[in-house]
Amino acid sequence: MRQIRLAYRAQFRQPTGALNPMGLKLAIPVDVEVFEAKIGQWTLRSPVTNAVFTELPACASATEARRQAAANFTEQIGDWQPFHGCEPILPADFVIKDDGKAYLLEAEDFTHILAPGQAASRKDAPTLCGRTLPHRYFANRDQGPPPTCRICAAQLRVLTT
Ligand SMILES: [Zn+2]
């Protein structure tokens, strides 16, 4: 598990308030990204141009910044999508700890299933999901709790049905 800087993106319709003091009608949706510009300073910008929405003050948390974005448009199109760098990231792939920091879950944070035909006695062995890991990261495919790796779990369902 390693700490990452998450950002959140969503699309909105029709800026209002400080983002549109002239009250102009905007036909196209606006992409908005909430990101931590400095520690504890969440800022809004366009993920297309990287231009910061300087009309709006920085917020102390991602939640507050997302709320601020929603308050400055008439409509949000779809949910906020978490991003790691330029790539969308699934909620199952990270955790947010009590300190408010986001951590990427890595292969070693899950249990896996040994690839078929592999000897379990090897120190490092291939997994169903295509990794090579020490034996302590393996779940028993025949008994006990299922693997927490979702790729291994899905592959195991295919193998056993
Ligand atoms: Zn796996």
Residues whose N, C-alpha, C, O or C-beta is under 5 A from the ligand:
A	BS01	ZN	T111 H112 I113 T127 C129 C149 C152
